[in-house]
Amino acid sequence: MEKYKMKNIIQTKNEVKNNFDTQFLIVGGILIVLAVLVLISGEVNAATVLTDCGTLNNPGETYLLANDVINSNKTRCMEFAYNDITLDCQGHSIGGISTPEEMTHGIYADDKHGITIKNCILTKWDYGIYLYGSGNNITSNSINLNDLYGIYLMDSSDNSIINNTVTSNNNNGIYLQYSSQNTIINNTVTFNNYYGILLEDSSDNTLLGNDLTKNKVYSLFDNGNGGEGCNNVENNTGGDIGKPIRYEHDKSGINISDTNEYSEIIFCNVRDSIISNVTISNPESTSDGIIFVYSDNNVIENSNLHNNYHGIYLRNSLNNELAGNTVNSNYYRGIYLRHSDSNTLIENTAELNDYGIYLDNAKSNNITGNTVNLNKKSGMYLSNSDENALAGNTANLNKNYGVYLSYSIQNNIINNTANSNDETGIYISTLSKENEFTGNFATLNGQHGLYIPTKSSTNNTINSNILCLNNQSAGNYYDISDADSNTGDENTCDLAKNWDDTGANGCTNSCHGITLTKNADELIINSGETVTYNYTVTNTGLYNLTNITLYDDKLGNISCPKSILQSGESMQCEADATLNVTTTNIADVTALTPIPLNTITSANANETVVVIHPNITLTKNASVSLILPGQTVTYY
């Protein structure tokens, strides 16, 4: 290759002296000292000029890119084969073509150290810069429009990522996986489709002065490295307009209250702390929110989290209390518990999210009195989550389901309301066993009220639920439908499939009901006397009855004091009749239910009155039957 002589900074390797020019970098008011090697005059190997992709295989060499590389079809454009190599693109582009067949990399290094990557523009690769098991310097690059990640570090430490622009990548801007003790300073990481910076199983990294605004999922996400350690994060900004990211780690007794100054709050290994009356909203990017990782015994209360990615996200966090928060209009989940046990969620409102409250591998949580209406998918969703208590929650008007269980065991679902959801009120999906459903309302849903579609969901107990007026979409749906032989009693429904309460055909109680009793004030009278009939009409259903009509086959229409009866209400009607013969007459009552409109319900009753007809007989006898003239006879 053609060599290029570099004036004033060339020397042989033997002539390099351990001289450093100490420079100072101020990040958010923090003084960072950078030691930069000063190359003393002398002679070294000439720099190598590149005009296309290639393998960088000369240790100690500086490679200079002399022109743009456009639409390269290489899977790895610049690959470092040895340690201690510098690639300076001098502001030129390295452009690739991302293909579905194999992963492509703009710059690639595997187990390399002491390399420097600077002044490069990397676009249209799967990975802009990919480092595996490497420790290097990445400075002043522009890494944009790549199909996956801008900068990706796997199992890498001691990297310095400084003054780069990482924008508009289709996944994460900067992604560290199993990578620790790296320094990420003064980068602009914006408009990426997922995370600005994702720290996955990575700890002891330092993040200072980075602009992480307008990324679509989280400006910054740290999963806590399996509880093994957190990161050092200060003076970074995110969200829509560059508000500060509040990151706390390895502390207790923190109090954040009465503020809207943050784009994101992250607790990593934080204990016994309170977040109160905090507002976080990012309507343009719908990113960020509050994140707890490996953080226990904390409180989030009376806060407003809207237009974020998740409103509140608890990951591997125990015994926290979420109370009285409003988490509406978030992009994905309002409240998300993942691998988080024994938390209490009480009286939160989570509406207009994809999911209101979502549990994933979360156990023994208490979810009480929350409102999860109008979500784009489900109100409450449990996946692989056991022994949770859901009580007194309202899950109405959701696009799919009010309450959904999948692979979830031994949960108590008690006194919840799941009405008017587009699909099913309570959906018990695959391998959801030994759950208890008691006292729930699931009415007016588009499809099923309570639905168990698979035989793998067994030994569920379903008692005293109100499951009425479902199948609003007029399809082949039911108030309760069971694919197996789950058991229950004292439920109320009209439409049942493969379901019988104990000792009943279908449900014990009906959703619509009217009863009629008829009694006469006298059951035996004389012909021509008058009898009074008493009729008692009772609404035994759940919904009001209108247009009540009482008809007697012998007396015609019977006047009653009301034409509308509330649920559980009774009224008395009377009619008089003069009878000359023994009479059995039958009365019928009919009424209309407003939901669904103009459904007729009816009942009948009969009564028999015995009529006695008056008559007289005379019997005459003589004391003797034969006498002589003049003798006296006595008649009796």
C-alpha positions, 0 to 999 in steps of 0.5 A: 500500500502507498505510505503517507508521511505525517509531518511533525508527529512521526517517530520510530517506536523506539523513540517514543517517550512516555510524555503526556500532554495533560488536558482538561475536559469539563463535563457538566461542571465536573473536571475530567483529566485526560492524559494524551500521549505526545509523540515526539519528533522522530521517524516511525513507519508511515501511515497507511492510506485506505481507499476502501474496506480492508483488514487492519493488520499492522500493529502500531500503524495509523490507517487514514481513510482518504475517501468515502466508502459508499454502499460496500457489500462487505460484511465487515468493512474495517476489521482490526486484526491486531492490537495498537492500531489507529483508524482515522477516517478523517471525516469520511463515510463508511457506508454499507448495505444491510442485508437479511442474510448475514450481519454486517459491521462497519468497524469490527474488532474481536479481542483487540486492545489499544485501538483507536477509532476516530473521525469516521461516519458509519451508516447503513450497517447492522452494527456501526461499530462492533467490539467483542472482548476489546478495550479501545478509544472511540472518539469523534465519530458519527454513527447514523442510520444503521439497521441495528446498533450504532456502537455495540460492546460485548464483553468489553472493558476499558473502552473510552467512548467520547464525543461521538454522534450516534443518531437515528439507528434502527435499534439502540444508539450505544449498547453495552452487554456484559461490559464493565468499566467503560467510560462514555462521555459527551456523546450525542445519542439521539433519535434512535428507535429503541434505547439511547444507551442500553446497559445490559448486565453491565456495571461500573461504567461511567456515563457523563454529560451525554445528550440522550434526547428523543430516543423512542424507548428509554434515553438510558436503561440499566438492568442492574447486571443481575444484582451484581452492580450498578453504574456511575451516571451523572449530568446526562439529559434525555426525554423530549427536551433534554431534562436531566436523568436522575440516576441513584444507586447503592443508597437509601433514604432518598426523597424526590418530591414535588417536581417535574424536572426529570425526563427519567428516574432510575433507582439501582439498588436503592432502598427505603426511599420515596418518590412523591408527587413527581411528574414525568412526561415525554409526549414527543418521544414517548420515552422514559418514565420511572425504573427500579432495578434491584431496588426494595422497600421504596414508595412511588405515590401520587405521581403523574407518569404519562406519555412515556414508554412504561409509566413505572417499571419495576424489575427484580424489585421487592416490597415496593408500594405504588399508591395513588399514581396516574400512569396514562397514555404511555406507549406500552405499559402503564405499570410493569412488574418483571421478576418483581415480587411482594409489591403493593399496587393500590388505587393507581389509575392506568388508562390509555396505555397498551396494557394498564398493569402487566405482570411478567414472572411476578409473584405474591403482589397485592393489586387492589383498587386500581382503575385500568380502563380504556387500554389499547390491549388489556387492563390487567395482564399476568404472564407466568405470574403466580400467587398474586391477589387482584381485588376490587380493580376496575378493568372496563372498556379495554380493546382486548381483555379486562383481565388476562392470565397466561401460564399463571397459577394460584392467583386470587381474582376477587371482586373485580369489574371487567365490563364492556371490553371489546373482546373478553372480560376475564380470559384464562389462557394456557396452563393457568391453573388453581386460580380462584375467581370470586365475586367478579363482574364480567358483563356487556363484553363483546365476546365472552364474559369468562373464557377458558379456551384450553384444556391445559387450564384446570382446577380453577374455582369460579364462584359467585361471579356475575357474568351477564349480557356478554356476546355484544358482538352477536357472535358465537360467544358466551357468558361463561365458556370452559374447555375443561372441567373447572368448577364453581357455584352460585354464578349468575349467567344466561349463556353457558358453554360446557359449564354447570354450577354445582347442582345446576344446569348452567349457572345457578342464577339467571341474569334476567328474572321476573317472578309472579305469585297469585293469592286469593283472599278466600279459597272457598266462597259461596256462589255470587260472593266476591273474591280479591286476588293479590298478585306480587311481581318481583324483578329477580334479575340484575337489570331494570324491567320496563313495560310490565304487563299483568294479564289474567285469563279470566279477568283480562289486563290487571292494573298495577301501580308501576310499569318499571321495576328496579333490580330486586324490587317488588310490587303488589297488584289487586283485582276483584272478581264475583264467582258463581262457579269454582274457578281456576285462573292463570295470570301471566306477567311480561316485561322488557329489559333495556339491556339488551334492548327489548328482551322479553322476560315473563312468569305465570301463576294460577289460583283456584277458588272453590264456589259453594252453591246454597240448597235446602232439603226436608225430611219428614217422619211420623211417630207411628205409621198406623193409627185408629181414628181419633188417635194422635200422631207426632210428626218430626 
